[in-house]
Amino acid sequence: MKKISEIVHENGRPQLCINGEIQDGLAYITYLTENNRYADFAKAGYRLFSFPVFFGFNHLNEYSRLDVFKKGIFDQDEPDFSIFDEDIKQILNACPDAYIFPRVNVSLSREWELQNPDELCDPYPDGIPSRTSFASDKWAEEVKREIRAWIAHIQESNYASHIVGYQVAGGNTEEWLPFDKKNGISGTRCIEKFAKYAEAKGIPPSEPTFFRFYSELVADRIIEFSSLIKQLTDRRLVVGTFYGYTLGCPYRSDGHHALLKILESEDVDFICSPVCYSNTRAVGRDHPYITTLASIKHHGKLYFSENDTRTHLTRAVNDMEWYNKPIWFGPDKETSCDVIKMHAARALINGHAAWWFDMWGGWFRDDTYMTLLKDIRELFEKELFHSHALGCANGCLRR
């Protein structure tokens, strides 16, 4: 059966191929879909879009206590797929020939967590209810049940041909980070699973062994969910994830240190991470990668950089102290354009994909920005595909 999307390789670059055509690898996403600028990006020639999907209503960020931005599909006894359908409709109204790869947050609802206390991490010291442990098999089975129902709905829809892949997200800020660095790696299920891990390997339990186990646990869960999606879609669509924050989140408790397992998996096609947040992304200096790009490319995976580039139009999403710090706001328009160019140049020179993360919506709501983003897309198309105007060895044609 012919693949809808796949990662192909040319001149040492993994590239996204959809319906037989190499893509420029630039996409657009916003958390607040009601504030979307889909039409602006479609007018600028963008066809690749993503948007957030939430299985359950809960906190997005356990440090800031920010909730996800809409009701979860599975919050009720019967799933409400209309939430997802409406978001798809918004994209297709703006771009009828759009290619869409949803970012699905597999975290479950607060109600599920309240009903399953044994599947959670230890309670936090301040009395805030704890969150799901990645070690919970009961949680994983529920996630897989919901994935099956969701993808079955998509496959029966009239927009199924527009879905070209999936991004599996979970944990704190959807990036497979523990919900709490101190307590997010604890809990009954985690202790039980670690004991079995140490016994199976014939090694004494120790702190270093635990943190190795924890990273492998996170990677295994990602692969487990990705494998299911591959199975349900007859391996015809690409699947990816946030992972491998080796340089940006070096803490052993972050669970991002089993990257090789992800890279060796046939079920994960692309890996993504945001642009580095160090030094509050001060202007006048580089915003480097937080992962090992060369290793990702060496293993044939496509890398997506998440460019949540602040601009002079960036505003606070709410009055929470967390989201009113300097890092959440951009410089003046001219400097913002320079930062956009820097992020685009890194992707172009290093040969990878990227998406513009208009986090709260409207960050690029300016003709100057959109003209620049259009020029960038056209440059990507020209430079990435100049060597094969008619096609490539595997049959993929230039868009």
C-alpha positions in Angstrom: 0.0 0.0 0.0 1.4 3.4 -1.0 2.6 5.6 1.8 0.9 9.0 2.2 3.9 10.5 4.0 7.4 9.3 4.7 10.9 10.6 5.4 13.2 10.3 2.3 16.9 11.1 2.1 18.8 13.2 -0.5 22.2 14.9 -0.3 22.5 13.8 3.4 19.2 15.4 4.3 16.1 13.7 5.7 13.1 15.4 4.1 9.4 15.1 4.4 7.7 13.6 1.4 3.9 13.7 1.1 1.9 12.0 -1.7 5.1 11.6 -3.7 6.2 15.2 -3.4 9.1 16.6 -1.3 7.9 19.3 1.0 9.6 22.5 2.0 9.4 21.4 5.7 7.9 24.7 7.1 4.7 24.6 9.1 2.5 26.7 11.3 0.8 26.0 14.6 -0.9 27.9 17.4 -2.2 26.8 20.8 -5.1 29.2 20.7 -6.8 28.1 17.5 -9.5 30.8 17.9 -6.7 33.3 17.4 -5.2 31.5 14.4 -3.6 33.1 11.4 -4.1 30.1 9.1 -5.3 32.3 6.2 -2.2 34.5 6.4 0.1 31.5 6.2 -1.9 29.9 3.5 -1.6 33.1 1.5 2.2 33.0 2.1 2.3 29.5 0.5 2.3 27.4 3.6 0.4 24.1 3.3 1.7 22.2 6.3 -0.2 22.8 9.6 -0.4 21.4 13.1 -2.6 22.2 16.1 -3.0 20.9 19.6 -5.3 18.0 20.5 -6.1 17.2 24.1 -7.4 13.9 25.3 -8.3 15.2 28.7 -8.7 18.6 30.4 -5.8 19.1 32.9 -2.8 21.3 33.4 -0.5 21.9 30.4 2.3 23.1 32.6 2.5 21.8 36.1 5.0 24.4 37.2 2.8 27.4 36.2 -0.5 25.6 36.7 -1.7 26.7 33.3 -4.6 24.6 32.0 -4.9 23.2 28.5 -6.8 25.5 26.2 -9.9 23.6 25.5 -12.1 20.7 26.7 -10.6 17.2 26.3 -12.1 14.9 23.7 -12.5 12.1 26.3 -13.6 14.2 29.3 -17.1 12.7 29.0 -18.4 9.1 28.9 -18.8 9.5 25.2 -15.9 11.2 23.3 -16.6 14.6 21.8 -14.8 14.5 18.4 -16.5 17.7 17.3 -13.8 19.6 19.1 -11.2 18.1 16.8 -13.4 18.4 13.7 -13.9 22.1 14.2 -10.2 22.7 14.4 -9.7 20.7 11.2 -12.5 22.8 9.6 -10.8 26.0 10.5 -7.6 25.0 8.7 -9.3 23.7 5.6 -11.5 26.7 5.3 -8.3 28.8 5.1 -6.2 26.3 3.1 -8.3 23.7 1.3 -5.3 21.7 0.2 -3.6 21.7 3.6 -1.5 18.9 5.0 -2.1 18.5 8.7 -0.2 16.6 11.4 -2.0 17.0 14.8 -0.1 17.3 18.1 -1.9 15.0 20.4 -1.5 15.4 24.1 -2.2 12.0 25.6 -2.4 13.2 29.2 -5.6 12.1 30.8 -8.2 14.2 32.7 -8.1 15.3 36.3 -11.2 13.1 36.9 -9.3 10.0 35.7 -6.4 10.9 38.0 -8.7 11.4 41.0 -10.2 8.0 40.3 -6.8 6.3 40.0 -4.6 7.4 42.9 -2.4 4.4 42.7 -1.4 5.3 39.2 0.0 8.7 40.2 3.3 10.1 41.4 3.7 10.9 45.1 1.7 13.9 46.4 3.5 17.2 46.1 4.7 18.8 49.3 2.4 21.8 49.0 -0.7 19.6 48.8 -1.3 20.1 45.1 -2.7 16.8 43.7 -0.1 14.7 41.9 -0.2 13.7 38.3 0.0 10.4 36.3 3.2 8.3 36.5 4.6 7.3 33.1 5.2 3.9 34.8 1.5 3.3 35.0 0.4 0.5 32.7 -3.2 1.3 33.4 -2.7 4.8 32.2 -0.9 3.5 29.1 -3.7 1.1 28.3 -6.3 3.9 28.6 -4.2 6.2 26.3 -4.0 3.4 23.7 -7.8 2.9 23.9 -8.4 6.6 23.3 -5.8 6.6 20.4 -7.7 3.8 18.7 -11.0 5.6 19.0 -9.6 8.9 17.9 -7.8 7.5 14.8 -10.9 5.4 13.9 -12.9 8.6 13.9 -10.4 10.4 11.7 -10.2 7.5 9.2 -14.0 7.6 8.8 -14.1 11.3 8.3 -14.2 13.3 5.0 -10.9 15.0 5.8 -8.8 11.9 6.4 -6.8 12.5 3.3 -5.5 15.8 4.8 -4.0 14.0 7.8 -0.4 13.3 6.9 1.1 12.4 10.3 0.9 12.6 14.0 3.0 14.1 16.8 2.7 12.2 20.1 3.0 14.5 23.1 2.7 14.1 26.8 4.1 15.0 30.2 4.8 18.5 31.4 4.4 21.1 28.6 3.7 18.2 26.2 7.4 17.6 26.0 7.7 14.3 27.8 9.2 16.0 30.8 8.1 14.9 34.3 5.3 16.9 35.8 7.5 17.7 38.7 11.3 17.3 38.7 11.3 16.2 42.4 8.1 14.2 42.6 7.2 13.4 39.0 9.5 10.4 38.9 8.1 8.8 42.1 5.0 6.8 43.0 4.0 3.2 43.6 4.0 2.1 39.9 7.4 3.7 39.3 8.9 2.0 42.3 7.5 -1.4 41.2 8.6 -1.1 37.7 12.1 0.0 38.7 12.5 -3.0 41.0 11.6 -5.3 38.1 14.0 -3.5 35.8 16.9 -3.9 38.2 16.1 -7.6 38.7 15.8 -8.3 35.0 19.2 -6.7 34.4 20.8 -8.4 37.4 22.1 -5.1 38.9 21.6 -3.7 42.3 19.2 -0.8 42.6 21.0 2.5 42.8 20.4 6.2 42.1 22.3 6.2 38.7 20.5 3.0 37.7 17.2 4.6 38.5 17.7 7.6 36.3 18.8 5.4 33.5 15.7 3.3 34.0 13.5 6.4 34.0 14.8 7.8 30.7 14.3 4.4 29.1 10.8 4.2 30.5 9.9 7.6 28.9 11.4 6.5 25.6 9.6 3.1 25.7 6.3 4.8 26.3 6.8 7.1 23.3 7.7 4.2 21.1 4.7 2.2 22.5 2.2 4.9 21.4 4.0 5.6 18.2 4.0 1.9 17.3 0.2 1.7 17.8 -0.4 4.7 15.6 1.8 3.1 12.9 -0.2 -0.1 13.2 -3.5 1.7 13.0 -2.5 3.7 9.9 -0.9 0.8 8.1 2.5 2.5 8.5 1.4 5.0 5.8 1.9 8.2 7.9 4.9 9.7 9.7 4.9 9.8 13.5 7.1 12.0 15.7 7.6 13.3 19.1 9.4 15.8 21.4 12.5 14.1 22.8 16.2 14.2 23.2 16.7 17.6 25.0 20.2 16.5 25.9 21.8 19.9 25.7 18.9 22.1 26.8 17.7 19.9 29.7 20.7 18.0 30.9 19.2 17.1 34.3 19.1 13.3 34.8 15.6 13.6 36.2 14.2 15.0 32.9 13.9 11.6 31.3 15.4 12.6 28.0 18.6 10.5 28.1 17.5 7.4 26.2 17.6 9.1 22.8 19.3 6.1 21.1 16.2 4.0 21.7 14.1 6.6 19.9 16.6 6.9 17.1 16.8 3.1 16.6 13.0 2.8 16.5 11.3 2.2 13.2 8.1 3.7 14.6 9.4 7.3 15.2 10.1 9.3 12.0 10.7 12.8 13.3 11.9 14.4 16.5 11.3 18.0 17.6 12.5 20.4 20.2 12.1 24.2 20.8 14.8 26.7 20.2 17.0 27.1 23.3 15.6 29.3 26.0 19.0 30.1 27.6 19.7 33.7 28.5 16.0 34.5 28.0 16.7 34.3 24.3 18.5 37.6 24.4 18.9 39.3 21.0 22.4 39.7 19.6 23.4 36.1 20.3 22.7 32.7 18.9 19.7 30.6 19.9 21.2 27.1 19.6 19.8 23.6 19.4 19.0 21.8 22.6 19.4 18.3 21.0 22.0 16.4 19.0 21.0 17.3 15.5 23.8 15.3 13.8 22.8 12.1 15.5 19.2 12.6 14.6 20.1 13.1 10.9 22.6 10.2 11.0 19.8 7.8 12.0 17.6 9.0 9.2 15.1 10.9 11.3 13.7 14.3 10.3 14.3 17.1 12.9 11.7 19.8 13.4 12.8 22.9 15.3 9.9 24.6 17.2 10.4 28.3 16.6 8.1 30.0 19.1 9.7 33.2 18.1 8.5 36.2 20.1 7.8 39.4 18.2 6.8 43.0 19.1 3.1 41.7 18.9 3.6 39.1 21.6 1.3 39.6 24.5 0.7 37.8 27.8 -1.8 35.0 27.6 -3.1 35.8 31.1 -2.2 37.6 34.3 -0.3 34.7 35.8 3.2 35.8 37.0 4.8 32.9 35.1 3.7 34.3 31.7 4.6 37.9 32.4 8.3 37.4 32.6 10.7 39.0 30.0 11.2 35.8 28.1 7.6 35.8 27.0 7.9 39.1 25.1 9.7 40.0 21.9 11.9 42.9 20.8 10.9 45.7 18.4 9.7 44.8 14.9 13.0 45.2 13.1 14.9 43.1 15.6 12.1 40.5 15.6 12.6 40.2 11.8 16.3 39.6 12.4 15.5 36.8 15.0 13.1 35.2 12.5 15.8 35.2 9.9 18.3 33.7 12.3 15.9 30.8 13.2 15.2 30.2 9.5 18.9 30.3 8.5 19.8 27.7 11.1 17.2 25.3 9.6 18.2 26.0 6.1 21.9 25.7 6.6 21.6 22.6 8.7 19.0 20.9 6.5 16.0 20.3 8.7 12.3 21.2 9.0 10.8 23.8 11.3 7.4 25.2 12.4 6.5 28.7 13.4 4.8 28.4 16.8 2.4 31.3 17.1 1.8 30.3 20.6 -1.1 32.5 21.7 -2.0 33.6 18.2 -1.3 36.9 16.4 2.4 37.0 17.0 3.0 37.4 13.2 -0.1 39.5 12.5 1.8 42.1 10.5 2.5 42.4 6.8 6.2 42.8 7.4 6.4 39.5 9.2 4.2 37.7 6.7 6.2 39.0 3.7 9.4 37.8 5.4 7.9 34.4 6.2 6.7 34.0 2.6 10.2 34.9 1.3 11.7 32.3 3.7 9.3 29.6 2.5 10.2 30.4 -1.1 13.9 30.3 -0.3 13.5 26.9 1.4 11.7 25.6 -1.7 14.4 26.9 -4.0 17.5 25.9 -2.1 16.3 22.5 -0.8 15.2 21.2 -4.1 17.4 22.9 -6.7 19.3 19.7 -7.3 16.3 17.7 -8.5 14.0 19.8 -10.5 12.3 16.8 -12.1 12.5 14.2 -9.3 14.7 12.0 -7.1 15.8 8.5 -7.1 13.0 7.2 -4.9 10.3 8.7 -7.1 9.5 11.8 -5.0 8.9 14.9 -7.0 9.7 18.5 -6.1 6.6 20.4 -4.9 
